[in-house]
């Protein structure tokens, strides 16, 4: 996936099968300095579907590791956000899931502090 020269790719990986990156799913965390930081999910080979979610919109991060994931050193991170198009964003079967979960959590907190957004903005009062 190509990004503007002013963008910085903070992290990227592919969905893995049996620990090997043989998939057409690619995941990125990209930052455009002074403007935004987003999670991107790119799926496809001949044609592509690209989803993105702003980091500051996220409010929950869950790590799921199955027995197969433990064997191959992978895991799935589930990120919940208030984004209407993608309320749940999955990073499936990625390498080093504990490190990535910590990275994602810290980036969410940094972006929320930078934008002065608290948890109350995400609570549904209905």
DORO-877216 format. One line per field, with one value per atom (N, C-alpha, C, O, CB): x, y, z; residue number from 1; atom name. Coordinates in nm, 3 decimals, padded with zeros to 5 digits. Glycine has a CB too. Layout:
% DORO-877216
c1 <- (X_...)
c2 <- (Y_...)
c3 <- (Z_...)
num <- (NUM_...)
atomo <- (CA_...)
//
This chain:
% DORO-877216
c1 <- (00.085_00.000_00.089_00.190_-00.097_00.053_00.134_00.072_-00.049_00.148_00.158_00.116_00.194_00.300_00.139_00.140_00.206_00.344_00.365_00.119_00.436_00.572_00.573_00.666_00.660_00.471_00.465_00.410_00.404_00.379_00.370_00.317_00.429_00.523_00.205_00.415_00.511_00.439_00.339_00.580_00.487_00.431_00.495_00.615_00.456_00.414_00.463_00.477_00.571_00.368_00.383_00.383_00.309_00.217_00.317_00.351_00.277_00.302_00.406_00.316_00.205_00.215_00.111_00.030_00.197_00.113_00.015_-00.056_-00.003_00.082_-00.175_-00.244_-00.161_-00.114_-00.393_-00.144_-00.059_-00.140_-00.237_00.050_-00.098_-00.156_-00.044_00.060_-00.219_-00.067_00.036_00.167_00.276_00.060_00.156_00.272_00.341_00.434_00.369_00.297_00.362_00.276_00.154_00.390_00.338_00.262_00.219_00.263_00.346_00.133_00.086_-00.062_-00.149_00.110_-00.088_-00.225_-00.231_-00.130_-00.278_-00.349_-00.370_-00.429_-00.480_-00.460_-00.423_-00.463_-00.336_-00.245_-00.547_-00.331_-00.218_-00.271_-00.376_-00.132_-00.198_-00.238_-00.129_-00.010_-00.268_-00.172_-00.078_-00.127_-00.247_-00.060_-00.032_-00.060_00.022_00.145_-00.024_-00.047_00.018_-00.011_-00.122_-00.030_00.092_00.081_00.116_00.218_00.172_00.032_00.063_00.081_-00.015_-00.050_00.205_00.243_00.155_00.139_00.388_00.100_00.020_-00.123_-00.202_00.085_-00.159_-00.295_-00.371_-00.475_-00.288_-00.321_-00.395_-00.304_-00.188_-00.501_-00.360_-00.298_-00.412_-00.517_-00.225_-00.390_-00.498_-00.450_-00.332_-00.558_-00.547_-00.528_-00.581_-00.691_-00.601_-00.505_-00.548_-00.552_-00.466_-00.455_-00.653_-00.665_-00.682_-00.778_-00.784_-00.589_-00.591_-00.613_-00.532_-00.456_-00.722_-00.745_-00.768_-00.840_-00.864_-00.705_-00.722_-00.591_-00.486_-00.809_-00.599_-00.481_-00.507_-00.443_-00.442_-00.601_-00.635_-00.720_-00.699_-00.708_-00.814_-00.889_-00.872_-00.840_-01.043_-00.892_-00.863_-00.976_-01.047_-00.733_-00.989_-01.077_-00.987_-00.916_-01.195_-00.992_-00.907_-00.997_-01.072_-00.807_-00.988_-01.062_-00.963_-00.846_-01.138_-01.011_-00.928_-01.013_-01.133_-00.852_-00.949_-01.013_-00.916_-00.798_-01.056_-00.964_-00.881_-00.849_-00.937_-00.953_-00.727_-00.682_-00.757_-00.793_-00.532_-00.781_-00.845_-00.990_-01.045_-00.841_-01.053_-01.190_-01.202_-01.312_-01.252_-01.091_-01.091_-01.100_-01.045_-00.964_-01.172_-01.189_-01.165_-01.164_-01.325_-01.145_-01.122_-01.031_-01.047_-01.255_-00.936_-00.843_-00.845_-00.822_-00.698_-00.873_-00.878_-00.783_-00.779_-01.022_-00.708_-00.616_-00.675_-00.709_-00.473_-00.686_-00.738_-00.630_-00.578_-00.870_-00.597_-00.495_-00.550_-00.579_-00.363_-00.564_-00.609_-00.489_-00.375_-00.686_-00.516_-00.408_-00.317_-00.195_-00.464_-00.376_-00.297_-00.212_-00.096_-00.389_-00.272_-00.197_-00.078_00.031_-00.289_-00.098_00.013_00.125_00.243_-00.036_00.090_00.191_00.276_00.397_00.124_00.211_00.282_00.321_00.374_00.197_00.296_00.338_00.259_00.312_00.483_00.130_00.045_-00.074_-00.090_-00.003_-00.155_-00.276_-00.360_-00.316_-00.240_-00.483_-00.576_-00.607_-00.642_-00.706_-00.595_-00.629_-00.760_-00.777_-00.516_-00.853_-00.985_-00.990_-00.976_-01.101_-01.011_-01.014_-01.156_-01.208_-00.909_-01.216_-01.353_-01.344_-01.264_-01.440_-01.428_-01.428_-01.571_-01.664_-01.339_-01.586_-01.718_-01.729_-01.809_-01.743_-01.653_-01.659_-01.778_-01.785_-01.525_-01.872_-01.994_-01.968_-02.038_-02.088_-01.870_-01.844_-01.768_-01.782_-01.766_-01.689_-01.613_-01.606_-01.503_-01.470_-01.715_-01.714_-01.617_-01.571_-01.854_-01.587_-01.488_-01.385_-01.418_-01.555_-01.259_-01.149_-01.056_-01.002_-01.071_-01.038_-00.956_-00.820_-00.810_-01.028_-00.718_-00.585_-00.566_-00.523_-00.470_-00.597_-00.605_-00.471_-00.399_-00.706_-00.442_-00.327_-00.197_-00.128_-00.354_-00.165_-00.043_00.068_00.044_-00.069_00.191_00.309_00.328_00.290_00.436_00.385_00.412_00.286_00.288_00.523_00.178_00.053_00.058_-00.010_-00.056_00.139_00.147_00.211_00.163_00.227_00.319_00.387_00.295_00.291_00.517_00.223_00.135_00.019_-00.022_00.082_-00.035_-00.145_-00.098_-00.170_-00.198_00.022_00.076_00.098_00.069_00.208_00.149_00.168_00.035_00.024_00.237_-00.065_-00.197_-00.257_-00.307_-00.292_-00.252_-00.308_-00.239_-00.305_-00.295_-00.107_-00.036_-00.062_-00.073_00.115_-00.074_-00.106_-00.246_-00.267_-00.094_-00.340_-00.476_-00.474_-00.534_-00.571_-00.405_-00.397_-00.328_-00.373_-00.324_-00.219_-00.149_-00.238_-00.241_-00.021_-00.308_-00.395_-00.511_-00.549_-00.449_-00.566_-00.677_-00.630_-00.700_-00.742_-00.512_-00.457_-00.428_-00.454_-00.329_-00.373_-00.339_-00.464_-00.457_-00.268_-00.575_-00.700_-00.794_-00.906_-00.771_-00.750_-00.832_-00.965_-01.071_-00.856_-00.960_-01.080_-01.077_-00.980_-01.089_-01.186_-01.198_-01.294_-01.354_-01.245_-01.307_-01.394_-01.541_-01.620_-01.374_-01.580_-01.719_-01.772_-01.892_-01.737_-01.683_-01.725_-01.773_-01.841_-01.611_-01.736_-01.770_-01.889_-01.942_-01.650_-01.932_-02.039_-02.172_-02.201_-02.038_-02.253_-02.385_-02.485_-02.499_-02.427_-02.555_-02.647_-02.789_-02.878_-02.645_-02.814_-02.951_-02.992_-03.104_-02.964)
c2 <- (-00.117_00.000_00.123_00.127_00.000_00.220_00.341_00.454_00.476_00.382_00.524_00.639_00.761_00.749_00.615_00.878_01.004_01.009_00.946_01.124_01.083_01.094_01.157_01.135_01.174_01.236_01.300_01.206_01.244_01.425_01.086_00.988_00.897_00.865_00.904_00.857_00.767_00.638_00.643_00.833_00.526_00.396_00.356_00.328_00.287_00.353_00.321_00.171_00.124_00.379_00.095_-00.051_-00.109_-00.048_-00.097_-00.228_-00.300_-00.450_-00.492_-00.251_-00.528_-00.673_-00.729_-00.656_-00.729_-00.860_-00.931_-01.032_-01.074_-01.000_-01.071_-01.181_-01.306_-01.327_-01.196_-01.389_-01.506_-01.634_-01.644_-01.505_-01.732_-01.866_-01.960_-01.970_-01.910_-02.029_-02.117_-02.042_-02.097_-02.239_-01.916_-01.834_-01.771_-01.691_-01.916_-01.804_-01.750_-01.642_-01.658_-01.863_-01.533_-01.420_-01.447_-01.379_-01.292_-01.546_-01.581_-01.544_-01.632_-01.733_-01.418_-01.369_-01.239_-01.171_-01.349_-01.205_-01.078_-00.973_-00.870_-01.098_-00.997_-00.899_-00.834_-00.902_-00.965_-00.701_-00.627_-00.521_-00.460_-00.562_-00.499_-00.403_-00.299_-00.330_-00.475_-00.174_-00.064_00.029_00.045_00.014_00.090_00.208_00.318_00.309_00.185_00.423_00.531_00.665_00.691_00.531_00.748_00.881_00.987_00.977_00.894_01.088_01.206_01.319_01.366_01.239_01.360_01.452_01.577_01.645_01.492_01.605_01.725_01.714_01.806_01.838_01.602_01.589_01.470_01.488_01.577_01.347_01.229_01.109_01.107_01.195_01.010_00.879_00.779_00.791_00.862_00.678_00.585_00.441_00.413_00.622_00.350_00.208_00.182_00.226_00.119_00.111_00.074_-00.078_-00.148_00.134_-00.128_-00.269_-00.277_-00.224_-00.338_-00.343_-00.356_-00.503_-00.588_-00.303_-00.535_-00.673_-00.683_-00.603_-00.731_-00.785_-00.808_-00.812_-00.771_-00.703_-00.865_-00.874_-00.804_-00.703_-01.023_-00.855_-00.791_-00.666_-00.564_-00.889_-00.675_-00.557_-00.547_-00.646_-00.566_-00.429_-00.410_-00.337_-00.255_-00.332_-00.370_-00.296_-00.243_-00.319_-00.388_-00.113_-00.050_00.020_00.112_00.051_-00.025_00.036_00.113_00.077_-00.072_00.220_00.290_00.342_00.366_00.406_00.357_00.410_00.505_00.472_00.295_00.621_00.717_00.660_00.606_00.854_00.673_00.618_00.682_00.612_00.638_00.812_00.878_00.834_00.856_01.027_00.771_00.724_00.591_00.548_00.711_00.526_00.393_00.404_00.496_00.316_00.310_00.314_00.182_00.179_00.361_00.072_-00.056_-00.142_-00.148_-00.128_-00.210_-00.299_-00.433_-00.440_-00.239_-00.539_-00.674_-00.763_-00.758_-00.731_-00.844_-00.939_-01.079_-01.120_-00.930_-01.152_-01.289_-01.382_-01.361_-01.301_-01.485_-01.580_-01.721_-01.764_-01.561_-01.793_-01.932_-02.024_-01.979_-01.969_-02.154_-02.250_-02.250_-02.254_-02.390_-02.246_-02.242_-02.114_-02.117_-02.249_-02.002_-01.876_-01.888_-01.840_-01.761_-01.953_-01.970_-02.051_-02.018_-02.039_-02.155_-02.241_-02.162_-02.178_-02.360_-02.075_-02.003_-01.860_-01.788_-02.000_-01.819_-01.686_-01.572_-01.464_-01.666_-01.597_-01.494_-01.466_-01.532_-01.537_-01.369_-01.336_-01.239_-01.183_-01.279_-01.219_-01.127_-01.013_-01.036_-01.200_-00.892_-00.774_-00.718_-00.695_-00.666_-00.698_-00.644_-00.502_-00.480_-00.734_-00.406_-00.265_-00.213_-00.218_-00.180_-00.164_-00.109_00.042_00.106_-00.152_00.098_00.243_00.291_00.212_00.283_00.423_00.480_00.519_00.606_00.603_00.456_00.476_00.397_00.275_00.430_00.464_00.398_00.291_00.190_00.501_00.311_00.215_00.091_-00.016_00.281_00.103_-00.010_-00.001_00.038_-00.015_-00.037_-00.027_-00.125_-00.100_-00.050_-00.236_-00.331_-00.352_-00.389_-00.467_-00.328_-00.336_-00.448_-00.439_-00.197_-00.551_-00.666_-00.663_-00.636_-00.796_-00.692_-00.720_-00.870_-00.909_-00.629_-00.952_-01.097_-01.167_-01.142_-01.156_-01.255_-01.346_-01.273_-01.308_-01.455_-01.172_-01.095_-01.144_-01.207_-00.944_-01.116_-01.154_-01.057_-00.940_-01.156_-01.104_-01.023_-00.950_-00.827_-00.920_-01.022_-00.955_-00.875_-00.774_-01.057_-00.919_-00.844_-00.708_-00.607_-00.924_-00.704_-00.578_-00.484_-00.364_-00.603_-00.541_-00.459_-00.406_-00.291_-00.541_-00.489_-00.441_-00.324_-00.226_-00.555_-00.335_-00.225_-00.100_00.011_-00.267_-00.118_-00.005_00.062_00.184_-00.052_-00.018_00.035_00.111_00.222_-00.078_00.052_00.118_00.250_00.350_00.026_00.253_00.378_00.484_00.602_00.352_00.442_00.539_00.598_00.717_00.474_00.515_00.565_00.670_00.777_00.447_00.640_00.736_00.865_00.974_00.674_00.855_00.975_01.063_01.185_00.936_01.001_01.077_01.142_01.255_00.986_01.072_01.129_01.247_01.347_01.023_01.234_01.346_01.465_01.579_01.303_01.436_01.542_01.620_01.741_01.483_01.551_01.612_01.648_01.695_01.519_01.626_01.654_01.581_01.640_01.805_01.452_01.371_01.274_01.202_01.294_01.275_01.182_01.070_01.068_01.255_00.976_00.861_00.901_00.831_00.759_01.012_01.053_01.086_01.080_01.173_01.120_01.149_01.023_01.032_01.213_00.905_00.779_00.709_00.613_00.688_00.754_00.686_00.723_00.840_00.722_00.620_00.641_00.662_00.576_00.519_00.774_00.807_00.764_00.795_00.953_00.695_00.650_00.530_00.481_00.618)
c3 <- (00.000_00.000_00.000_00.070_00.122_-00.077_-00.090_-00.009_-00.011_-00.239_00.063_00.141_00.093_00.031_00.294_00.122_00.089_00.156_00.260_00.133_00.097_00.153_00.291_00.369_00.060_00.322_00.452_00.560_00.677_00.445_00.523_00.617_00.668_00.596_00.552_00.793_00.855_00.894_00.966_00.979_00.846_00.884_01.016_01.023_00.772_01.121_01.255_01.273_01.336_01.362_01.218_01.230_01.111_01.058_01.365_01.068_00.965_00.979_01.029_00.825_00.935_00.938_00.844_00.787_01.083_00.828_00.747_00.834_00.937_00.626_00.792_00.856_00.828_00.716_00.804_00.929_00.915_00.924_00.999_01.022_00.846_00.852_00.895_00.829_00.712_01.008_01.066_01.087_01.069_00.975_01.126_01.157_01.037_01.054_01.229_00.917_00.796_00.732_00.723_00.694_00.687_00.630_00.485_00.392_00.636_00.466_00.331_00.321_00.322_00.299_00.313_00.310_00.231_00.213_00.454_00.186_00.117_00.210_00.164_-00.004_00.341_00.441_00.494_00.540_00.557_00.487_00.542_00.637_00.613_00.428_00.743_00.847_00.865_00.858_00.980_00.888_00.905_01.015_01.036_00.772_01.085_01.168_01.105_01.097_01.324_01.059_00.984_01.051_01.098_00.835_01.052_01.113_01.011_00.943_01.238_01.000_00.921_01.021_01.082_00.812_01.038_01.144_01.146_01.044_01.129_01.264_01.283_01.233_01.252_01.215_01.170_01.116_01.173_01.236_00.967_01.151_01.194_01.216_01.173_01.092_01.284_01.299_01.280_01.343_01.440_01.193_01.159_01.156_01.136_01.025_01.178_01.153_01.013_00.979_01.262_00.932_00.797_00.785_00.839_00.690_00.715_00.681_00.531_00.476_00.758_00.465_00.319_00.287_00.326_00.253_00.217_00.179_00.030_-00.031_00.256_-00.029_-00.171_-00.245_-00.194_-00.230_-00.368_-00.454_-00.586_-00.617_-00.478_-00.665_-00.792_-00.771_-00.836_-00.883_-00.682_-00.639_-00.488_-00.422_-00.680_-00.435_-00.293_-00.222_-00.280_-00.276_-00.095_-00.005_00.106_00.171_00.052_00.126_00.227_00.328_00.294_00.162_00.453_00.564_00.649_00.660_00.648_00.711_00.807_00.921_00.906_00.739_01.035_01.155_01.222_01.238_01.252_01.260_01.334_01.472_01.539_01.346_01.513_01.640_01.757_01.852_01.657_01.753_01.866_01.887_01.994_01.847_01.787_01.799_01.873_01.906_01.663_01.897_01.959_02.111_02.171_01.920_02.172_02.316_02.386_02.509_02.347_02.313_02.378_02.291_02.169_02.405_02.355_02.285_02.357_02.478_02.281_02.282_02.338_02.259_02.136_02.335_02.330_02.267_02.283_02.394_02.329_02.173_02.174_02.119_02.009_02.091_02.198_02.156_02.175_02.286_02.237_02.064_02.069_02.089_02.092_01.939_02.104_02.119_01.996_02.010_02.143_01.877_01.753_01.750_01.709_01.629_01.792_01.798_01.893_01.861_01.844_02.009_02.104_02.042_02.060_02.231_01.969_01.907_01.807_01.802_01.837_01.727_01.621_01.658_01.574_01.499_01.782_01.827_01.765_01.741_01.797_01.739_01.680_01.771_01.874_01.539_01.735_01.810_01.732_01.632_01.947_01.779_01.715_01.810_01.926_01.672_01.761_01.840_01.788_01.668_01.833_01.881_01.848_01.903_02.024_01.908_01.814_01.853_01.832_01.721_01.771_01.938_01.929_01.919_01.988_02.053_01.832_01.813_01.794_01.781_01.692_01.792_01.765_01.617_01.583_01.854_01.533_01.388_01.334_01.353_01.319_01.268_01.222_01.116_01.113_01.166_01.031_00.924_00.973_00.914_00.814_01.078_01.131_01.284_01.338_01.071_01.353_01.499_01.566_01.677_01.552_01.498_01.547_01.437_01.325_01.590_01.471_01.375_01.423_01.533_01.363_01.343_01.382_01.313_01.193_01.350_01.389_01.336_01.362_01.470_01.404_01.263_01.282_01.263_01.166_01.187_01.358_01.351_01.316_01.219_01.250_01.396_01.373_01.464_01.567_01.397_01.424_01.500_01.616_01.606_01.409_01.726_01.847_01.897_01.911_01.817_01.924_01.959_02.089_02.101_01.970_02.187_02.313_02.291_02.343_02.417_02.215_02.185_02.106_02.131_02.108_02.009_01.925_02.009_01.992_01.804_02.099_02.184_02.270_02.285_02.274_02.326_02.407_02.322_02.366_02.473_02.200_02.109_02.076_02.083_01.979_02.041_02.006_02.124_02.108_01.963_02.242_02.361_02.390_02.420_02.483_02.381_02.409_02.302_02.334_02.419_02.176_02.070_02.088_02.064_01.933_02.129_02.154_02.264_02.250_02.193_02.374_02.484_02.443_02.479_02.602_02.367_02.321_02.232_02.249_02.244_02.139_02.049_02.124_02.094_01.939_02.222_02.299_02.384_02.396_02.388_02.442_02.521_02.431_02.467_02.596_02.313_02.218_02.174_02.152_02.096_02.162_02.116_02.231_02.208_02.020_02.355_02.474_02.469_02.492_02.489_02.439_02.433_02.551_02.572_02.297_02.628_02.740_02.707_02.600_02.865_02.799_02.777_02.769_02.707_02.888_02.831_02.832_02.692_02.668_02.922_02.600_02.463_02.391_02.289_02.384_02.444_02.378_02.443_02.386_02.380_02.557_02.627_02.564_02.541_02.777_02.536_02.477_02.590_02.677_02.387_02.590_02.698_02.670_02.749_02.725_02.561_02.529_02.608_02.592_02.383)
num <- (1_1_1_1_1_2_2_2_2_2_3_3_3_3_3_4_4_4_4_4_5_5_5_5_5_6_6_6_6_6_7_7_7_7_7_8_8_8_8_8_9_9_9_9_9_10_10_10_10_10_11_11_11_11_11_12_12_12_12_12_13_13_13_13_13_14_14_14_14_14_15_15_15_15_15_16_16_16_16_16_17_17_17_17_17_18_18_18_18_18_19_19_19_19_19_20_20_20_20_20_21_21_21_21_21_22_22_22_22_22_23_23_23_23_23_24_24_24_24_24_25_25_25_25_25_26_26_26_26_26_27_27_27_27_27_28_28_28_28_28_29_29_29_29_29_30_30_30_30_30_31_31_31_31_31_32_32_32_32_32_33_33_33_33_33_34_34_34_34_34_35_35_35_35_35_36_36_36_36_36_37_37_37_37_37_38_38_38_38_38_39_39_39_39_39_40_40_40_40_40_41_41_41_41_41_42_42_42_42_42_43_43_43_43_43_44_44_44_44_44_45_45_45_45_45_46_46_46_46_46_47_47_47_47_47_48_48_48_48_48_49_49_49_49_49_50_50_50_50_50_51_51_51_51_51_52_52_52_52_52_53_53_53_53_53_54_54_54_54_54_55_55_55_55_55_56_56_56_56_56_57_57_57_57_57_58_58_58_58_58_59_59_59_59_59_60_60_60_60_60_61_61_61_61_61_62_62_62_62_62_63_63_63_63_63_64_64_64_64_64_65_65_65_65_65_66_66_66_66_66_67_67_67_67_67_68_68_68_68_68_69_69_69_69_69_70_70_70_70_70_71_71_71_71_71_72_72_72_72_72_73_73_73_73_73_74_74_74_74_74_75_75_75_75_75_76_76_76_76_76_77_77_77_77_77_78_78_78_78_78_79_79_79_79_79_80_80_80_80_80_81_81_81_81_81_82_82_82_82_82_83_83_83_83_83_84_84_84_84_84_85_85_85_85_85_86_86_86_86_86_87_87_87_87_87_88_88_88_88_88_89_89_89_89_89_90_90_90_90_90_91_91_91_91_91_92_92_92_92_92_93_93_93_93_93_94_94_94_94_94_95_95_95_95_95_96_96_96_96_96_97_97_97_97_97_98_98_98_98_98_99_99_99_99_99_100_100_100_100_100_101_101_101_101_101_102_102_102_102_102_103_103_103_103_103_104_104_104_104_104_105_105_105_105_105_106_106_106_106_106_107_107_107_107_107_108_108_108_108_108_109_109_109_109_109_110_110_110_110_110_111_111_111_111_111_112_112_112_112_112_113_113_113_113_113_114_114_114_114_114_115_115_115_115_115_116_116_116_116_116_117_117_117_117_117_118_118_118_118_118_119_119_119_119_119_120_120_120_120_120_121_121_121_121_121_122_122_122_122_122_123_123_123_123_123_124_124_124_124_124_125_125_125_125_125_126_126_126_126_126)
atomo <- (N_CA_C_O_CB_N_CA_C_O_CB_N_CA_C_O_CB_N_CA_C_O_CB_N_CA_C_O_CB_N_CA_C_O_CB_N_CA_C_O_CB_N_CA_C_O_CB_N_CA_C_O_CB_N_CA_C_O_CB_N_CA_C_O_CB_N_CA_C_O_CB_N_CA_C_O_CB_N_CA_C_O_CB_N_CA_C_O_CB_N_CA_C_O_CB_N_CA_C_O_CB_N_CA_C_O_CB_N_CA_C_O_CB_N_CA_C_O_CB_N_CA_C_O_CB_N_CA_C_O_CB_N_CA_C_O_CB_N_CA_C_O_CB_N_CA_C_O_CB_N_CA_C_O_CB_N_CA_C_O_CB_N_CA_C_O_CB_N_CA_C_O_CB_N_CA_C_O_CB_N_CA_C_O_CB_N_CA_C_O_CB_N_CA_C_O_CB_N_CA_C_O_CB_N_CA_C_O_CB_N_CA_C_O_CB_N_CA_C_O_CB_N_CA_C_O_CB_N_CA_C_O_CB_N_CA_C_O_CB_N_CA_C_O_CB_N_CA_C_O_CB_N_CA_C_O_CB_N_CA_C_O_CB_N_CA_C_O_CB_N_CA_C_O_CB_N_CA_C_O_CB_N_CA_C_O_CB_N_CA_C_O_CB_N_CA_C_O_CB_N_CA_C_O_CB_N_CA_C_O_CB_N_CA_C_O_CB_N_CA_C_O_CB_N_CA_C_O_CB_N_CA_C_O_CB_N_CA_C_O_CB_N_CA_C_O_CB_N_CA_C_O_CB_N_CA_C_O_CB_N_CA_C_O_CB_N_CA_C_O_CB_N_CA_C_O_CB_N_CA_C_O_CB_N_CA_C_O_CB_N_CA_C_O_CB_N_CA_C_O_CB_N_CA_C_O_CB_N_CA_C_O_CB_N_CA_C_O_CB_N_CA_C_O_CB_N_CA_C_O_CB_N_CA_C_O_CB_N_CA_C_O_CB_N_CA_C_O_CB_N_CA_C_O_CB_N_CA_C_O_CB_N_CA_C_O_CB_N_CA_C_O_CB_N_CA_C_O_CB_N_CA_C_O_CB_N_CA_C_O_CB_N_CA_C_O_CB_N_CA_C_O_CB_N_CA_C_O_CB_N_CA_C_O_CB_N_CA_C_O_CB_N_CA_C_O_CB_N_CA_C_O_CB_N_CA_C_O_CB_N_CA_C_O_CB_N_CA_C_O_CB_N_CA_C_O_CB_N_CA_C_O_CB_N_CA_C_O_CB_N_CA_C_O_CB_N_CA_C_O_CB_N_CA_C_O_CB_N_CA_C_O_CB_N_CA_C_O_CB_N_CA_C_O_CB_N_CA_C_O_CB_N_CA_C_O_CB_N_CA_C_O_CB_N_CA_C_O_CB_N_CA_C_O_CB_N_CA_C_O_CB_N_CA_C_O_CB_N_CA_C_O_CB_N_CA_C_O_CB_N_CA_C_O_CB_N_CA_C_O_CB_N_CA_C_O_CB_N_CA_C_O_CB_N_CA_C_O_CB_N_CA_C_O_CB_N_CA_C_O_CB_N_CA_C_O_CB_N_CA_C_O_CB_N_CA_C_O_CB_N_CA_C_O_CB_N_CA_C_O_CB_N_CA_C_O_CB_N_CA_C_O_CB_N_CA_C_O_CB_N_CA_C_O_CB)
//
